[in-house]
């Protein structure tokens, strides 16, 4: 359809969003034009501000437009000696939603992957090394993803912690709560057996 | 998560898009920030241009940033006396993709719905009335949706056409090509029988 160049540009631009194909892009463009131009303008504004102003926290490397994020600046969290290492900023949201953790975070923004040329310095491990050296961290909780790369990254960081004589722990792998035992894969179940706890 | 106000604003703003909930909005925001800031800025630009500059074609009422859209200005299409009436600009894209139609369009931007207070003038039928009066239209093809409201709207426009002594036709309802007969609903099948053609 060649009725509007700007409409075509909008549909093309919408496809940079994950999971948005030509049909969804068309639906989104028409929906905004027909029913929610104000929302569209707000989105344009939020996007351009976020893309230009959001950088990384100087302490934990998560996304923030400040020099240091609110979590790292929180005195209560600073007093807590726990540091939770996660792969991405989305993981912070997941851990925060549990309400179980009141320490600080460190975001790797990826995981070790030598085949892709991603080494320790690419995921900020020199910064982590410095923070462990400074000495206000008592325990590092390794909450990387339970994948091969995540495990390898956790292992690498655990060794770093041992060098600095800082305790390191790994989040538990096991049967998901509410799941059914016969639907769980063998590897998870064997982790679940190995990690059994006395009750 | 309170690490970034602008990130929260972006996630909130993304939810104006149809089919985007909190989780998708989070995924979109992180994807753009981590991997495609340039795409995000292009989207912001395309959005603000589209929302402020795109209006309606003076002839067919579809979305365009020009006074009159390219389809209406095309001399070949002007020479063709057919006018296809559709409910939304997306329907133009659908009809155009068939390559079967080389006339002009008229976009209602909705359908008659007295219960919602949508009358003939709200869907541009006074403009259509004027165009039928002017006399360069030989046939009106009614391609409104095969819903109750779409049918009622088609019926109303057909009567308008008869008043002006212009031929009106309705697109065929029947079994979709490639479909299976036993999976087609009864109403469609009865339309299909009534609309049978000699071969």
Interface residues (C-beta under 8 A of the other chain):
Chain A: X1 X2 X3 X4 X5 X6 X7 X9 X10 X12 X13 X14 X16 X17 X18 X19 X24 X26 X27 X28 X29 X30 X31 X32 X33 X34 X36 X37 X39 X40 X41 X42 X43 X44 X45 X46 X47 X48 X49 X50 X51 X52 X53 X54 X57 X62 X63 X64 X65 X66 X69 X70 X71 X88 X89 X90 X92 X93 X96 X109
Chain B: X1 X2 X3 X4 X5 X6 X7 X9 X10 X12 X13 X14 X16 X17 X18 X19 X24 X26 X27 X28 X29 X30 X31 X32 X33 X34 X36 X37 X39 X40 X41 X42 X43 X44 X45 X46 X47 X48 X49 X50 X51 X52 X53 X54 X57 X62 X63 X64 X65 X66 X69 X70 X71 X88 X89 X90 X92 X93 X96 X109
